[in-house]
């Protein structure tokens, strides 16, 4: 792994943990752009069940939703169980959720959190990690910050990414790679020690339904074309940087990203009955959360933290209107 630089407008190397509210920040990494990942994460594989072991015939499809019929022969789609799975996810998303923690944090604020998340998204994209890894990383960061007053924020972010990689990825970065990314500002002992501290503080509870799990389902329900799909994921990643969204459950954030994307692209109707049925949320319930995403979208192109913006104007994402609100 090549080092990841945090630079100021004067091109001075800086440590994220030593940043204050003053000045602007920008990311810079000299690594070639990766191709999009298409393999399955551990979360996807663990969700799969064997139809043969369960004695279910391929020709009998009781209780399968219409949107799942095209995947009836894809065992990883687990179409017989997907409704029950998402009912369970909606219940479990309230367990171990991060809380509003900024009031008890004495060394960080929402602005520093946004800088960290922007940096994490950049590292995640440059090193071609799975989307599940990104969303789990942000969950681990927010959950740990809900429990502990943190001084070394960048170290927490690095170790959260390492933990998420070990949970989701087939190949994980080495500790030496993380040391290089941070220009050896942290020792091997610092990283391993913080990783252990985070896991113990979270009671090793990592099997959580993140917003990405709901995004995948809701994108399918919306029958999104490529432009709409890219818009949805663009807004969802912008949402990761918004501390104001921490009070909303993952399914609410995911549904709001779909609703906001449909509004931005002028889809009609803005909220269809199948989306309301699968999300269990009405258009009125989504408005408050959607406003946060709209505000983030409007500010994206002019923000100093524009990793997500620059990521989604790449050709591989279709160079859609996602980055140019009207």
N, C-alpha and C positions, 0 to 999 in steps of 0.2 A: 504493500500500500504506500502511495506517495503521501507526503505531508499535506494537511489541509490548513490553509492559512486563514486567520481572521485578520482583516486589515482595516485600517481607518481610511478616511478620504486622503490622508497624507501618506498612505502606503506604509504605515508603521505596523509591525507585527504586534498584536495585543493578545492578552489572555482574557477569555470570556469571563472568568471568575473575578477579574479585577475591574470590569467595566462599571461605570456609573451611568446615570441618566444623561449626562452631557455628551454631546458629539453624536455623529452618525456612524453607523457600522455597515460593513458590506463584506460579503463572502467572496473568496477567490480560491479556486482549486484547479490546478493544472493537470487534469486527467481527461482522457478522451471520453466522449459520450458512449454509454453502453447501449446494447440492444435491449428491447423490452423483454422481461422475463415471462415465460409461458408455463413453467413447470409448477407442480403442486406443492404447497407448503404442508408442514406437519399438521396444521389445523384442518386443512382440507382432507388429508388422508385419514386422520382420526375420525372425521365425520362420516366416512364411508362404511357401509355395512355390506355383508355378503348376502345376496338374494337367495343363492343356493342353500346356504346354511340356514336361512330363515324359512326355506320351503316355499318361496314366493315364485309363482310362474311369471315369465316375461310377458305372457299374453293377457294376464289379468291385472288390471290397473285400478283397483277400488280406491276411491277417495283421492285420486291424483288430480291436482289442479290442471286446468287447461294449459297454463303457461309452462308446465313441467312435462307435458306429453312428448315434446321433441327430444327430451333427455331420458326417456324411459329405459333405453338400453345402455345408458352411461352409468355404471355402478357408482362412480364417485359423486354423481348428482343426488344419490339417495332419495329419489323422488317419492318413494313410499313413506319416508320418514320426515321429509323436509318441513311439512306443516307442524309436526310435533316438535321438531328441532327449534324452529323459530318461536314457537310458543314458549319453549323452555328458555331460549335466549332472552326473550322479553322479560321473563321473570328474573333471570340471573343477572341481568345488566344492572340491577339495583344493589347487588351484593358487592361489597368492597369498592364502591365508587369513590373517586376523589371528591373531596369537599372544598369549599371556598377557603383557601389556605393563606391568601396573601396578607391578611391582617396579622397573622402570627409570624410571618417571615420578616426578619429584621435586616436581611442582606440582599434580598431580591425583590423585584416588582414585576408587573405584567410585561413591561418593556424588555427587561432582561430575559424573561421566559420566551418572548417572541423571538429574540435574537438566537437563543439556544435552539428553538424548534426549527428556525430557518436554517441553521447550521446542520442540524440533524437531517433534515430533508435533503440538503445538498450532499452530505456524505452518503446517505442512503441511496440516492439516485446515481451518483457517480460510481458507486461500487456495486450497482446492479442487484440490490437486495429486493426481496419480495415485499409487496404492499402490506401484507399481514405484519411483517417485521416493523415497519414504520409505525403503524397504529398501536401495536403493542408497546413499542418503545415510549411513545408519548403517554400511554396509560401508566406505565411503570414510573415515569418521571413525576407525573401529577399525583399518583398515589403516594409515592415516597415523600413528596413535598407536603402532602396533607398531614403527614405524621411527624416530620422532622424539620427543625429550623436548619436550613442549609447555607453554608458559606461557599463551598466549592461546587458551583452549579454545573460547570462544564464537565467536571469529573463525574457527577451524578448522571449527566446526559450520556457520556461515553459508556459508562458501566451499564446503564439501562439499555443502550443499543446492543452491547455485548450479550446481555442476558436474553434480549428478544431474539437475537441471531441464534443463540444456542437452542432456543425453544422452537423457532420456525425454520431456520435454514439448514440445508444439508451440509454446507460448508461455512464455517464461521471464521471471522477475523481472529488473528492471534493477538495476544496481549501486546506483543512487540509492534504490531500494526497500529494499535490504538496509541501507543507511546509515540510513534512516528507522526500520526495525525495531529497530536497535540504538541509537536516539537519537543518531546521529552520533558514537558513541564511536570509530568507525573511519573513516578516510578512504578515498576511492576508491583511492588508491595502496595502502593496507593490504589492501583486499579483492582487488584485481587481483594484487598481489604474492603473497598467500597462495594464491590460486587457482593461479597458475603454479607455486608451490613444491610444492603438493600433487600436481598433475598430473605434474610432473617426478619427484617422489619415488616415485610409483606407476607410473612409466614409461608413463603414459597407459593403463594396463590397467584398463578399466572394464566390459568385457563379461564379467561374472561371473554365475553362477547364484546368486541370492540365495534366502533362505528363501521369499520370495513366489512364485517360480516353482514351487517344490514344493508350496506351499500350494494353489495353483490346481488342480494336478493331483490332489492327495490329497483335496481337498474333492469333486471330481468322482467319484473312486473311491468315496468314502464315501457317495455319493448323498445328500448332506446336505440336509435341509430348511432353511428360513430360520433357525430358532432355532439349529440345530447349526452352520450356516455362520457366523453372527454370533459364536457362542461361540468357534469356532476362530480367527477373526481377532482377536477380543478378547484371547485368550490369547497369540497370536503377537505382538501389539503390546506387551502387558505384557512379553513375553520380550525385546523389543528393549532394554528398560531394565535387564535383568538381566546384569550383567557375568559372572556365573558361567556363562552359556550360551555365552560366546565360545569355549570349548574344544570345543563340539559343532559338527559340520558342519551346513550349512543344511538338508539333507534330514532329519537327525535332529531338529532343532528343529521343523520343519514336521510331521513325523510325530508327535512328542510332543504338539504342540498339538492334533492331531486325536484322539489317544488320550485326552488329558486332558479334552477337550471331551465325548467320548463317555462317559467315566466320570462327569463332573459332571452330565450330563443323564440318566444312568441307561440308556444305550443297551445293548441286549443282542443279540449278544455284544459285549463291550467292544472286541475287535479281530478283525475279520473276515478271512477268507482272502485276499480280493482286495486289502485294504490291505496285508497282509503281503507279498503277491506284488509289488505295485507299489512299495512303500517299501523292500523287501529288508530289513526289520527286524521282529524278533519283539517281542511284548509285553514280554518280559523285558529286551530291549535298550533299551527306551524308558523304563523305570522311573526311572532316575536323573535323566534330563533332565526327565521329567514331574514329578518332585518339586519341582524349581525353579519350574516353572510353577504348580503347586498352591500353593506357598508365596506366590508373587507374587499369585495370585488371592485368597487369604485376606486378604492385607494391603492389597489395592487400595482398599477403601472407606474405610479409616482412614488411608491414607497422605496426606502433605502434597503428594505429586506424583500427582495424580489426574486428569490430562488424559485418559488412556485410559479410566478409569472413567466420567468424565462424558460422554465421547464416545459410549460404547456404551449409555448409558441414554437416549439421544435416541430419539424416536419413529421416525426413519428407520431405526434399527437394530432395530426391533421391540420395544424395552424388554424384552429377554429376561432369563431367569434368569442370564445370563452374569455379571452383576455381583453376584449374591447367592448365594455358595456355601453349601451346607447343611452 
